[in-house]
Structure formats: structure tokens, C-alpha cells
Amino acid sequence: MSTSLFDLDGRVAIVTGASRGIGAATAQLLAEQGAHVVLVSRKPEGLEAVREVIVASGGKASVIVAHGGVSEDLQRLVRDTVAQCGRLDILVNNAATNPHYGHIAETPMGMVDKTVQVNLRGYFELSSLAARQMKDNGGGAIVNIASINGLKPGLGQGIYSVTKAAVINMTQAFAKECAAWKVRANAVLPGLTDTKFASALTTNEQVLKPALAQIPLGRMAQPREIAPAVLYLASDAASYVTGTTLVVDGGLIGCGGL
């Protein structure tokens, strides 16, 4: 397969939650393939550092501060991206929150609202805004970062798992209805990954040890191991792929884990 299928030269990509973890790794990889990457997070801290790494490597990147749960921010994000870069070709919905770790029936409703606002409503609104813009450009690709918890809920991660299941269904709905616009929508489902976001799991030996025992590859992923799945789905290599979920979990789900 020609590597030109992964060439993103001339394309503009928004990556949310790009200050660290999977978002930062994805942004760097897309930039390596030629995309102008718009780095997004609700706080500027970390974004500039990622931008500097990309630029130092010869890539192109911009920083836009926006909160994934605020409509005005998302509208401004798409508007400013087009104003600065001239177009929008790729959206990676990665920013997420998981404020409650504990029994699902004891989840405070305020935390339910926050998780739904960022993990689901934010993804939905930004996908809607991006799809309409991509339609005007002649097409594009949306990649949602869901989770294997969207297939089988994680213990103590109830509302987070619920939102990720909804993201999977949302991805399929966008894929079906936006295909006529030449806009593809797919989802990446990471398993346990070594990020600050997952630190409640990865730093707790009583949780981590049995979790690793279920993973056929016997370890957690690094963010750089999730990013290539996003690149594939965003690139021409996946030109006939839409509405699918790509599990990247070290074999856990596919080998009957959880």
C-alpha cells in the first residue's frame, strides 16, 4: 500500500483535548503527515508546548482555546479555524471528562450533567458544525475517540461508559446521514492507556494488576499507539470506511476479556 494514502498535506485538522495524552500524540502524528493541526483545549497550558514540538519538527499547528461543553466556544472554534486556515477537513473529537469514579447509583447528578455535556453533547455539536463546513469543502472525516467502555461498561465508570456507548451510536448516525456529503464518521475505541486521564486506574495497583492480567498483550497502551488508528480513519487509506469502530485494546475485547 502506498504511503501516499496517509498523506494529509494541505488538509486542516481540529484535535480537541490536544494538550496531552492521546490528543497530543494524535496531533503530532497528523502534523507529521502534513496536516495543519488546530490544537484545542479548555486551558492554554500544554497546548503551546505541543505546538512548539510540532513546529520544531517542521509541521504546522495553531492553538485555539475552547471548552468542549460550551456551545459558543465550539461555534467560535470552527469559525476561527476556517478564518485562519481557509477550510476544515478533519475533526478528532478527543476531549472528555470522567469526574466520578465509584458506584453508578451514587453518581451525583451534577457529575452526570457534566459528563454528558462534554463527552456527548460537545461531540455532537462539534460534529454537526464540522460536518456542515466539510460539506461546503467537498467532504471530510470525523474521528470520535470513544472507549471499550462503550461496548462493556467499566466498573466504577458508569456514566462515563454510558456516554461512550452513545458516542458509538452517534458516530454511526453521522456516518449514515452525512455520507451524501462525502463526510465519513468513525470511532476509535482505546483500551487502558497510560494517560493522566486514566491515572485513577493506572496508579492504583489493586486495580491495575487484575486489569493487566485480562489484556492478552499484558500491558497498557501508550498514547502514540492509539494515534495511528486515528490517522488511518482520517486519511484516504480509509476512503471506503465509515460508521465503523476500531478497537485498540491489546486484544481484551476481541479475546473475550471483561
Helices and strands as residue ranges (DSSP letters): G 3-6, E 12-16, H 21-32, E 36-41, H 47-56, E 60-65, H 71-85, E 90-93, G 104-106, H 109-116, I 117-121, H 122-137, E 140-145, G 148-150, H 158-178, G 179-181, E 183-190, H 199-202, H 205-214, H 223-234, G 236-238, E 245-248
